[in-house]
């Protein structure tokens, strides 16, 4: 850009964000309620503030106090024409507010025309056209100035704004064919801007894309269809076709690169370079999470935490922006990625904790670990949370393979935990047979259901889990038989004591109801034998057995002979 264009060479091009400003101003000052008088007053007040800003008041005001070189000249004249050089963006905002004030006045006069039956007086059509012509004049001035001092996006916005004002003029003149072409040009320009900004993916670009998309789809497209219908006899076949390329501003996700599917949403990592590098780094570790040692396990957890930190940092840029189609789509992508990496982290922790259970022997410790595992897998099934996943399809979530896998783990962990709680009641908490049998019944029910859930979903280690559930059912049946026998003994013993510690085979003829079924390990019991047994045993041993060891044992265990006069009796 050169000095001949109207700005200095070192001046940075202006970026007005025109439609964002118009959206905020119109939404806050009566346009949604068709209160055009209020918006007219707002534009007048803003013009006063813009013109009296110190850098531009000598160019934009008519008071002699602000005219350079005219001090003391009360009737100094400053023309209303737009300055040829634009050294400050208020020169452009002055033109924008002039156009908006003229347009608001025209809309107010049109509103009065529609209320003829109430006011009994109709505003002349020439007044409306005069205001629309003035609005178009200022919009054209804005496009000319923007071409010399603004960036590319602002220039395109100004052209779309000019086309919008021209279409309003044609629509008031009932020239529907010309209005259709102008509305269509404005809509196409805004959609192209939105598509370009969405492709770049920056937070500010997506926010601007939402504003452009909303303006094109919500406000302009209905007018395009109305004018197209009214001018159907004047338009040719090509103009009557509503191009499918302008139906929306959202761009499709790229199909190449790394795609991640979670909770019914497919996200491409092509636009997330840092996440792509982290995912490729830990892809092999995630596939073999059951075989990791302690060092690799901690490194994988560190990589997953770093990926979650990157996602949260990106999400913070879009969280404060106003919700629109592009911003909401970006939020959904980041939430899906956050849920995916959270799921992987919980899955790795579950595999590591299940490996630790194999080394435990105490039922209380095993139940404690299974409590932690149950909270872990339940968190896997609940990803994403209700607050974060309101926009996701519930049916798609239930058909997601990650959700099915998490549900299978929930039922499987519940079955294992219930079985070990039954063992805890039997051996530690002195539970009754009825309590233990109720727990075993629930464990058997859960194990059967877990076997079906594991078979229904595609797990990497589904065969191992199936064998685990079959082994659990065998243990449950064995324990159930033992508890039923114990319950039978208790019922048949009546009111007799049940405090004995003798095994059941030593008290077959007793009327007590001891809790001990058998000794573990079996207890050795001395059995009286006849001397012939020892003679036969000695003959079998023969001369290979040394009598020295026997003599030593007899000498050590032989009772001492008492002395005295009666000692010979003891001998």
ABEGO torsion letter per residue (X at the ends): XBAAAGBBAABBBBBAGAAAAAAAAAAAAGAAAGBAAAAAAAAAAAAAAAAABAAAAAAABABAAABBGABGBAABBBBABBBABBABAAAAAAAAAAAAAAAAAAAAAAAAAAAAAAAGBBBBAAAAAAAAAAAAAAAAAAAAAAAAABBAAAAAAAAAAAAAAAAAAAAAAGBAAAAAAAAAAAAAAAAAAAAAAAAAGBAAAAAAAAAAAAAAAAAAAAAAAAAAAAAAAABBAAAABBBAAAABABBBBBABEBBBBBGGBBBBAAABAAAAAAAAAAAAAAAAAAABBAAAAAAAAAAAAAAAAAAAAAAAAAAABBBBAAAAAAAAAAAAAAAAAAAAAAAAAAAAAAAAAAABABAAAAAAAAAAAAAAAAAAAAOBBAAAAAABBAAAAAABAAAAAAAAAAAAAAAAAAAAAAAAAAAAAGBBAAAAAAAAAAAAAAAAAAAAAAAABBBAAAAAAAAAAAAAAAAAAAAAAAAAAAAAAAAAAEABBAABABBAAAAAABABBBABABBOBBBBBBBBBBAAAAAAAAAAAEAABBAAAAAAAAAAABBBBBBEAAAAAAX
